[in-house]
Amino acid sequence: MLSPVCGGASGARPTHTGGMPRADMMNQISLRIAIAMLPALVLVLTLFGLATAMREGEVIQLEMQRDADAVAQSIAQLIPPTASLEQTRARLEIIDERFEHLSIDLVEGPAASLGPDPEQRPPRVVGYAGIQGGGGDSAQPRAWIVVTEPLAERDAFVRRALLADVVGIVVATLVASAFAMAVGRMLVQKRVLQLAARLSEVGRGSYPDTPLRLGRDELGRLGEAVESMTRQLREARDQASREGAGRRRAQLQLRRADRLAAIGRTVAVFAHEVGTPLAVISGRAERLARPNQPESVRSDASIIGAQADRIAAFVRRLLDYARHDDGFELSPTRIATVLELALPLATERARSVGVTLSASTPEPDLEVEGDQQALIQVLTNLISNAVDASPRGGEVEVSARVVRCDVGTQRDLTPYHIHVCVDDAGQGVPPELRERVFDPFFSTKDAENGTGLGLAIVAEIVQDHGGCVSIEDRPGGGCRAIVHLPLGGVHA
């Protein structure tokens, strides 16, 4: 069943109490990333530092050996070939006193006295140089100058290098940790907070359509999944809202239909019971109004007859309301024809109260599937209400146009509708009364001028034609009544 009054309802938004994740909680992610990197970083830096220190120690030892060899050779050049071993030893003692970190000795004999191989030097012996002369075999040195240098300097250098490496490892670890936390905060924390904020909004029942821009990595794909979930939840909420609104409308329509059916039965009984006494009263009033009756009697009889006619007109309206849907013949009906037939019925009434009636002729081929006489009654009732609401000198305008309607709002499978608008220059209808004006026996007019059935009949007829009727403010002041009817014919 369709509602005679156009409108919609929106579902209530679910509420949810949820909290945003704190930034200090999110910092734990960056901290964990940094901590996870530390063991590997420390191990790599330690191995690299040890290898570097050992390599530099070997380089220093080689340099010390070359220096010692050079010192030994230089000292050997200072020893004359004719000098005896005692003279040579005395000179070496003088030279030895000048070198604090070197020990210079003289070893007599051939190279065999230094060991099995002169190249296989003791750990602390660094440099050798042979002394020739003394009348012996010139091919073999008669003695050897041995320059011994302790490796304490090398060991001290290695220790300093290792200490520097330790300091470097600590500094590098701190810098790398800070960098890892900064990168984690920039690449992970910020985007995770965006995801958490979006999920928190969804949990509160809000489904924003602002896209999440999280990049093209795993978090970006997670953001796309969250957006997809948000869209699905938003669509499900909207669908549930529409279905809920539809159920509420259906319940209201069923209650309204039951109420109107009961009113129709009551009206039919009332009209039948009142009709016969009214006919008797009217007949007696006509007899009393004959010319042979006294003037006072004829005057009273005229008043009685007029009031009886008024009651009879009201009874006829009740009967029309009770049986307005009996005998509808739905067929293609031109809106232009309906306007042409309805306007003359209201022109005389409008002229009598000083209201101008105008109409814009619609396209001649605009058709609806409906009953022509019922639609004429709809327009006549609306125009009569507009004339009654307009001040003297005002204007009532009637127009028709084709619009594309929201199917969900119009509750019809036809997207195109005809809007027949009746505009007046009255005071308008307050928003809180715009739905009640279509209820039977509700009227904003005084008791002398309104029965409250005109708009109720309009709403019922329009409803039976698959449409609805609404009341809104007219631009520039006044009221606008709009009849929404599904468009038929070639335009549908």
BAVODO-608043 format. One record per residue (C-alpha): x, y, z. Coordinates in pm, whole numbers, padded with zeros to 5 digits. Example, Ala and Ser with C-alpha at 12.3 -4.5 7.8 and 13.67 -1.06 7.14 Angstrom:
# residues 2
x->01230 | y->-00450 | z->00780
x->01367 | y->-00106 | z->00714
//
This chain:
# residues 492
x->00000 | y->00000 | z->00000
x->00127 | y->00347 | z->-00091
x->00128 | y->00642 | z->00140
x->-00079 | y->00939 | z->00016
x->00173 | y->01180 | z->00166
x->00521 | y->01204 | z->00010
x->00815 | y->01177 | z->00247
x->01075 | y->00946 | z->00393
x->01223 | y->00841 | z->00720
x->01579 | y->00788 | z->00813
x->01709 | y->00524 | z->01047
x->01875 | y->00608 | z->01374
x->02252 | y->00593 | z->01373
x->02392 | y->00328 | z->01601
x->02612 | y->00452 | z->01874
x->02934 | y->00298 | z->01993
x->03173 | y->00398 | z->02262
x->03529 | y->00348 | z->02147
x->03864 | y->00506 | z->02217
x->04141 | y->00616 | z->01991
x->04472 | y->00436 | z->02043
x->04713 | y->00658 | z->02231
x->05028 | y->00780 | z->02061
x->05243 | y->00643 | z->02345
x->05099 | y->00299 | z->02276
x->05180 | y->00340 | z->01910
x->05539 | y->00439 | z->02002
x->05588 | y->00082 | z->02121
x->05580 | y->-00035 | z->01761
x->05869 | y->00189 | z->01663
x->06056 | y->00092 | z->01980
x->06010 | y->-00277 | z->01907
x->06136 | y->-00226 | z->01554
x->06445 | y->-00051 | z->01691
x->06503 | y->-00322 | z->01953
x->06466 | y->-00594 | z->01691
x->06735 | y->-00426 | z->01483
x->06986 | y->-00384 | z->01770
x->07132 | y->-00741 | z->01796
x->07206 | y->-00765 | z->01426
x->07342 | y->-00411 | z->01419
x->07569 | y->-00465 | z->01723
x->07694 | y->-00799 | z->01587
x->07777 | y->-00653 | z->01247
x->07949 | y->-00348 | z->01393
x->08144 | y->-00563 | z->01643
x->08272 | y->-00804 | z->01379
x->08357 | y->-00516 | z->01152
x->08542 | y->-00338 | z->01435
x->08742 | y->-00649 | z->01530
x->08839 | y->-00717 | z->01172
x->08940 | y->-00356 | z->01125
x->09148 | y->-00350 | z->01446
x->09326 | y->-00674 | z->01357
x->09397 | y->-00554 | z->01006
x->09531 | y->-00223 | z->01132
x->09742 | y->-00408 | z->01396
x->09900 | y->-00617 | z->01123
x->09964 | y->-00308 | z->00915
x->10130 | y->-00136 | z->01212
x->10344 | y->-00441 | z->01283
x->10460 | y->-00449 | z->00921
x->10542 | y->-00081 | z->00937
x->10734 | y->-00137 | z->01262
x->10930 | y->-00414 | z->01097
x->11015 | y->-00198 | z->00798
x->11119 | y->00086 | z->01031
x->11333 | y->-00149 | z->01241
x->11500 | y->-00292 | z->00932
x->11571 | y->00059 | z->00813
x->11714 | y->00155 | z->01154
x->11934 | y->-00157 | z->01160
x->12059 | y->-00091 | z->00807
x->12129 | y->00272 | z->00892
x->12325 | y->00174 | z->01203
x->12519 | y->-00086 | z->01004
x->12620 | y->00185 | z->00757
x->12764 | y->00387 | z->01047
x->12997 | y->00103 | z->01158
x->13333 | y->00113 | z->00976
x->13439 | y->-00219 | z->00828
x->13767 | y->-00205 | z->01021
x->13599 | y->-00160 | z->01358
x->13637 | y->-00445 | z->01602
x->13341 | y->-00608 | z->01770
x->13421 | y->-00427 | z->02097
x->13423 | y->-00093 | z->01920
x->13102 | y->-00183 | z->01741
x->12934 | y->-00289 | z->02067
x->13043 | y->00036 | z->02237
x->12897 | y->00244 | z->01958
x->12573 | y->00045 | z->01967
x->12540 | y->00109 | z->02341
x->12566 | y->00484 | z->02276
x->12305 | y->00461 | z->02001
x->12078 | y->00241 | z->02215
x->12062 | y->00508 | z->02485
x->11914 | y->00752 | z->02234
x->11617 | y->00525 | z->02145
x->11370 | y->00483 | z->02428
x->11143 | y->00225 | z->02269
x->11411 | y->00031 | z->02080
x->11663 | y->-00226 | z->02204
x->11979 | y->-00250 | z->01990
x->12204 | y->-00553 | z->02039
x->12504 | y->-00709 | z->01865
x->12500 | y->-01082 | z->01794
x->12830 | y->-01239 | z->01688
x->12858 | y->-01514 | z->01438
x->12692 | y->-01614 | z->01119
x->12320 | y->-01608 | z->01046
x->12286 | y->-01956 | z->01192
x->12346 | y->-01807 | z->01533
x->12015 | y->-01614 | z->01499
x->11814 | y->-01930 | z->01455
x->11730 | y->-02176 | z->01185
x->11613 | y->-01899 | z->00948
x->11683 | y->-01526 | z->00983
x->11348 | y->-01456 | z->00822
x->11173 | y->-01652 | z->01098
x->11223 | y->-01384 | z->01355
x->11134 | y->-01412 | z->01721
x->10803 | y->-01239 | z->01811
x->10972 | y->-00934 | z->01953
x->11263 | y->-00911 | z->01706
x->11178 | y->-00674 | z->01433
x->11492 | y->-00580 | z->01236
x->11832 | y->-00727 | z->01143
x->12140 | y->-00592 | z->00966
x->12471 | y->-00776 | z->00907
x->12819 | y->-00623 | z->00967
x->13095 | y->-00710 | z->00717
x->13469 | y->-00688 | z->00748
x->13720 | y->-00783 | z->01011
x->13935 | y->-00984 | z->00767
x->13699 | y->-01277 | z->00744
x->13489 | y->-01407 | z->00460
x->13333 | y->-01102 | z->00309
x->13035 | y->-01300 | z->00186
x->12921 | y->-01376 | z->00536
x->12851 | y->-01106 | z->00798
x->13083 | y->-01133 | z->01097
x->12809 | y->-01006 | z->01332
x->12445 | y->-00898 | z->01331
x->12283 | y->-00580 | z->01459
x->11952 | y->-00683 | z->01611
x->11690 | y->-00409 | z->01661
x->11422 | y->-00528 | z->01899
x->11103 | y->-00328 | z->01953
x->10834 | y->-00440 | z->02199
x->10483 | y->-00480 | z->02057
x->10331 | y->-00275 | z->02339
x->10274 | y->00017 | z->02101
x->10096 | y->-00207 | z->01858
x->09889 | y->-00362 | z->02134
x->09808 | y->-00017 | z->02272
x->09699 | y->00096 | z->01927
x->09479 | y->-00211 | z->01890
x->09325 | y->-00143 | z->02231
x->09260 | y->00219 | z->02137
x->09109 | y->00107 | z->01809
x->08885 | y->-00143 | z->01987
x->08779 | y->00122 | z->02238
x->08702 | y->00360 | z->01955
x->08505 | y->00083 | z->01786
x->08306 | y->00025 | z->02105
x->08228 | y->00395 | z->02131
x->08138 | y->00398 | z->01763
x->07913 | y->00096 | z->01808
x->07731 | y->00264 | z->02097
x->07691 | y->00590 | z->01905
x->07587 | y->00408 | z->01587
x->07339 | y->00200 | z->01786
x->07184 | y->00508 | z->01942
x->07169 | y->00689 | z->01608
x->07030 | y->00384 | z->01431
x->06771 | y->00335 | z->01705
x->06662 | y->00697 | z->01682
x->06651 | y->00673 | z->01305
x->06455 | y->00347 | z->01318
x->06204 | y->00500 | z->01558
x->06170 | y->00808 | z->01338
x->06126 | y->00598 | z->01026
x->05883 | y->00370 | z->01209
x->05687 | y->00669 | z->01328
x->05678 | y->00814 | z->00978
x->05613 | y->00495 | z->00783
x->05417 | y->00287 | z->01033
x->05282 | y->00481 | z->01329
x->05117 | y->00762 | z->01133
x->04942 | y->00525 | z->00896
x->04842 | y->00285 | z->01170
x->04691 | y->00578 | z->01360
x->04492 | y->00668 | z->01047
x->04364 | y->00313 | z->01024
x->04281 | y->00310 | z->01394
x->04099 | y->00643 | z->01363
x->03894 | y->00512 | z->01070
x->03806 | y->00192 | z->01255
x->03714 | y->00396 | z->01563
x->03478 | y->00609 | z->01352
x->03324 | y->00294 | z->01205
x->03283 | y->00156 | z->01555
x->03093 | y->00470 | z->01656
x->02856 | y->00423 | z->01363
x->03010 | y->00685 | z->01134
x->03108 | y->00568 | z->00787
x->03315 | y->00845 | z->00624
x->03375 | y->00834 | z->00250
x->03710 | y->01015 | z->00265
x->03969 | y->00782 | z->00106
x->04264 | y->00656 | z->00309
x->04594 | y->00736 | z->00138
x->04839 | y->00487 | z->00288
x->05059 | y->00404 | z->-00009
x->05096 | y->00085 | z->-00209
x->05254 | y->-00146 | z->00048
x->05096 | y->-00389 | z->00293
x->04946 | y->-00109 | z->00503
x->04804 | y->00042 | z->00185
x->04633 | y->-00287 | z->00103
x->04505 | y->-00303 | z->00459
x->04367 | y->00049 | z->00418
x->04191 | y->-00056 | z->00097
x->04036 | y->-00348 | z->00284
x->03920 | y->-00111 | z->00560
x->03769 | y->00124 | z->00299
x->03592 | y->-00167 | z->00132
x->03457 | y->-00279 | z->00469
x->03345 | y->00079 | z->00544
x->03161 | y->00101 | z->00211
x->02988 | y->-00230 | z->00272
x->02888 | y->-00130 | z->00624
x->02763 | y->00209 | z->00499
x->02558 | y->00041 | z->00227
x->02424 | y->-00213 | z->00477
x->02334 | y->00068 | z->00719
x->02161 | y->00266 | z->00444
x->01975 | y->-00042 | z->00327
x->01871 | y->-00124 | z->00684
x->01763 | y->00237 | z->00730
x->01558 | y->00225 | z->00412
x->01405 | y->-00108 | z->00506
x->01331 | y->00018 | z->00856
x->01173 | y->00332 | z->00715
x->00973 | y->00118 | z->00474
x->00850 | y->-00102 | z->00756
x->00752 | y->00201 | z->00961
x->00573 | y->00351 | z->00662
x->00397 | y->00021 | z->00599
x->00285 | y->00005 | z->00961
x->00160 | y->00362 | z->00946
x->-00015 | y->00292 | z->00618
x->-00183 | y->-00018 | z->00759
x->-00302 | y->00173 | z->01063
x->-00416 | y->00457 | z->00839
x->-00596 | y->00215 | z->00607
x->-00771 | y->00049 | z->00900
x->-00867 | y->00388 | z->01039
x->-00993 | y->00512 | z->00703
x->-01187 | y->00191 | z->00645
x->-01357 | y->00231 | z->00982
x->-01427 | y->00596 | z->00905
x->-01568 | y->00501 | z->00565
x->-01806 | y->00250 | z->00718
x->-01913 | y->00499 | z->00983
x->-01960 | y->00771 | z->00723
x->-02172 | y->00547 | z->00503
x->-02398 | y->00455 | z->00793
x->-02415 | y->00817 | z->00908
x->-02496 | y->00949 | z->00561
x->-02767 | y->00691 | z->00512
x->-02923 | y->00759 | z->00851
x->-02910 | y->01137 | z->00811
x->-03009 | y->01148 | z->00445
x->-03372 | y->01045 | z->00494
x->-03450 | y->01292 | z->00777
x->-03284 | y->01568 | z->00576
x->-03508 | y->01494 | z->00280
x->-03811 | y->01519 | z->00506
x->-03687 | y->01847 | z->00656
x->-03618 | y->01994 | z->00311
x->-03963 | y->01891 | z->00186
x->-04137 | y->02045 | z->00485
x->-03933 | y->02363 | z->00449
x->-04037 | y->02396 | z->00084
x->-04402 | y->02358 | z->00181
x->-04369 | y->02621 | z->00452
x->-04203 | y->02858 | z->00203
x->-04508 | y->02873 | z->-00026
x->-04642 | y->03220 | z->-00110
x->-04964 | y->03169 | z->00084
x->-04768 | y->03144 | z->00410
x->-04696 | y->03444 | z->00631
x->-04370 | y->03631 | z->00567
x->-04215 | y->03525 | z->00897
x->-04295 | y->03162 | z->00826
x->-04148 | y->03182 | z->00475
x->-03832 | y->03346 | z->00615
x->-03786 | y->03078 | z->00877
x->-03860 | y->02809 | z->00619
x->-03594 | y->02953 | z->00388
x->-03337 | y->02946 | z->00668
x->-03432 | y->02588 | z->00753
x->-03407 | y->02487 | z->00388
x->-03067 | y->02653 | z->00345
x->-02923 | y->02480 | z->00651
x->-03075 | y->02150 | z->00540
x->-02912 | y->02196 | z->00199
x->-02581 | y->02266 | z->00373
x->-02614 | y->01946 | z->00575
x->-02712 | y->01757 | z->00260
x->-02402 | y->01887 | z->00081
x->-02188 | y->01771 | z->00372
x->-02356 | y->01430 | z->00362
x->-02286 | y->01406 | z->-00011
x->-01920 | y->01480 | z->00060
x->-01917 | y->01209 | z->00322
x->-02063 | y->00966 | z->00072
x->-01811 | y->01073 | z->-00191
x->-01530 | y->01013 | z->00056
x->-01669 | y->00675 | z->00161
x->-01704 | y->00543 | z->-00194
x->-01457 | y->00751 | z->-00395
x->-01265 | y->00445 | z->-00510
x->-01569 | y->00258 | z->-00636
x->-01584 | y->00221 | z->-01012
x->-01241 | y->00369 | z->-01101
x->-01166 | y->00317 | z->-01469
x->-00791 | y->00349 | z->-01522
x->-00692 | y->00441 | z->-01875
x->-00436 | y->00668 | z->-02046
x->-00543 | y->01019 | z->-01942
x->-00393 | y->01341 | z->-02077
x->-00300 | y->01590 | z->-01808
x->-00379 | y->01879 | z->-02042
x->-00737 | y->01750 | z->-02076
x->-00773 | y->01718 | z->-01699
x->-00660 | y->02080 | z->-01654
x->-00894 | y->02205 | z->-01926
x->-01193 | y->02037 | z->-01762
x->-01103 | y->02123 | z->-01401
x->-01022 | y->02493 | z->-01440
x->-01372 | y->02608 | z->-01550
x->-01523 | y->02438 | z->-01245
x->-01319 | y->02664 | z->-01015
x->-01307 | y->02982 | z->-01226
x->-01641 | y->03119 | z->-01111
x->-01559 | y->03059 | z->-00746
x->-01222 | y->03230 | z->-00784
x->-01378 | y->03528 | z->-00958
x->-01638 | y->03566 | z->-00683
x->-01371 | y->03616 | z->-00416
x->-01143 | y->03835 | z->-00629
x->-00874 | y->03574 | z->-00696
x->-00711 | y->03534 | z->-01036
x->-00676 | y->03180 | z->-01170
x->-00401 | y->03104 | z->-01423
x->-00254 | y->02786 | z->-01568
x->00045 | y->02695 | z->-01782
x->-00058 | y->02445 | z->-02047
x->00154 | y->02128 | z->-02027
x->00268 | y->01924 | z->-02325
x->-00038 | y->01774 | z->-02491
x->00102 | y->01418 | z->-02497
x->00175 | y->01393 | z->-02124
x->-00033 | y->01104 | z->-01995
x->-00092 | y->00916 | z->-01674
x->-00272 | y->00590 | z->-01615
x->-00576 | y->00710 | z->-01423
x->-00944 | y->00790 | z->-01397
x->-01019 | y->01124 | z->-01563
x->-01314 | y->01220 | z->-01342
x->-01124 | y->01132 | z->-01024
x->-00825 | y->01341 | z->-01133
x->-01056 | y->01631 | z->-01216
x->-01192 | y->01607 | z->-00862
x->-00835 | y->01613 | z->-00727
x->-00751 | y->01934 | z->-00912
x->-01085 | y->02093 | z->-00830
x->-01039 | y->02030 | z->-00458
x->-00681 | y->02161 | z->-00460
x->-00774 | y->02473 | z->-00657
x->-01070 | y->02538 | z->-00425
x->-00843 | y->02516 | z->-00121
x->-00591 | y->02748 | z->-00288
x->-00864 | y->03001 | z->-00370
x->-00992 | y->02992 | z->-00012
x->-00637 | y->03046 | z->00120
x->-00555 | y->03337 | z->-00114
x->-00636 | y->03697 | z->-00021
x->-00851 | y->03916 | z->-00245
x->-00642 | y->04022 | z->-00541
x->-00419 | y->03716 | z->-00511
x->-00340 | y->03464 | z->-00780
x->-00362 | y->03087 | z->-00797
x->-00128 | y->02925 | z->-01049
x->-00161 | y->02570 | z->-01183
x->00128 | y->02402 | z->-01369
x->00248 | y->02056 | z->-01467
x->00596 | y->01930 | z->-01551
x->00786 | y->01606 | z->-01589
x->01059 | y->01528 | z->-01335
x->01291 | y->01235 | z->-01271
x->01230 | y->01122 | z->-00916
x->01424 | y->00917 | z->-00665
x->01259 | y->00577 | z->-00690
x->01322 | y->00514 | z->-00321
x->01144 | y->00836 | z->-00229
x->00851 | y->00800 | z->-00469
x->00820 | y->00428 | z->-00388
x->00738 | y->00352 | z->-00753
x->00920 | y->00161 | z->-01024
x->00864 | y->00443 | z->-01275
x->01152 | y->00692 | z->-01248
x->00965 | y->00969 | z->-01431
x->00671 | y->01144 | z->-01266
x->00438 | y->01430 | z->-01344
x->00427 | y->01703 | z->-01084
x->00103 | y->01899 | z->-01092
x->00158 | y->02211 | z->-00879
x->-00112 | y->02438 | z->-00739
x->00037 | y->02760 | z->-00594
x->-00149 | y->03016 | z->-00386
x->-00055 | y->03346 | z->-00223
x->-00189 | y->03263 | z->00122
x->-00015 | y->03234 | z->00455
x->00103 | y->02878 | z->00395
x->00077 | y->02571 | z->00616
x->00304 | y->02531 | z->00921
x->00548 | y->02241 | z->00883
x->00404 | y->02055 | z->01181
x->00058 | y->02049 | z->01016
x->00158 | y->01950 | z->00663
x->00093 | y->01581 | z->00713
x->-00220 | y->01625 | z->00922
x->-00398 | y->01830 | z->00654
x->-00460 | y->01506 | z->00465
x->-00636 | y->01341 | z->00758
x->-01015 | y->01320 | z->00737
x->-01204 | y->01599 | z->00917
x->-00886 | y->01799 | z->00983
x->-00908 | y->02154 | z->00854
x->-00730 | y->02484 | z->00910
x->-01045 | y->02672 | z->00807
x->-01322 | y->02777 | z->01040
x->-01624 | y->02552 | z->01091
x->-01836 | y->02755 | z->00849
x->-01600 | y->02709 | z->00552
x->-01433 | y->02372 | z->00591
x->-01529 | y->02011 | z->00651
x->-01179 | y->01860 | z->00647
x->-01262 | y->01612 | z->00370
x->-01135 | y->01787 | z->00056
x->-00766 | y->01710 | z->00098
x->-00841 | y->01367 | z->00247
x->-01028 | y->01277 | z->-00072
x->-00739 | y->01418 | z->-00279
x->-00486 | y->01207 | z->-00091
x->-00691 | y->00888 | z->-00124
x->-00748 | y->00935 | z->-00499
x->-00381 | y->01014 | z->-00565
x->-00278 | y->00715 | z->-00356
x->-00501 | y->00485 | z->-00561
x->-00328 | y->00618 | z->-00874
x->00013 | y->00510 | z->-00745
x->00124 | y->00861 | z->-00648
x->00139 | y->01089 | z->-00349
x->00069 | y->01450 | z->-00261
x->00282 | y->01693 | z->-00062
x->00264 | y->02045 | z->00077
x->00559 | y->02284 | z->00076
x->00637 | y->02654 | z->00089
x->00601 | y->02845 | z->-00234
x->00907 | y->03049 | z->-00340
x->00824 | y->03410 | z->-00264
x->00554 | y->03324 | z->-00010
x->00239 | y->03121 | z->-00002
x->00177 | y->02750 | z->-00029
x->00239 | y->02492 | z->-00299
x->00049 | y->02164 | z->-00326
x->00222 | y->01906 | z->-00547
x->00055 | y->01596 | z->-00687
x->00311 | y->01328 | z->-00784
x->00179 | y->01083 | z->-01044
x->00375 | y->00814 | z->-01232
x->00418 | y->00916 | z->-01594
x->00259 | y->00689 | z->-01853
x->00268 | y->00673 | z->-02231
x->00583 | y->00715 | z->-02440
x->00764 | y->00911 | z->-02167
x->00758 | y->00637 | z->-01907
//
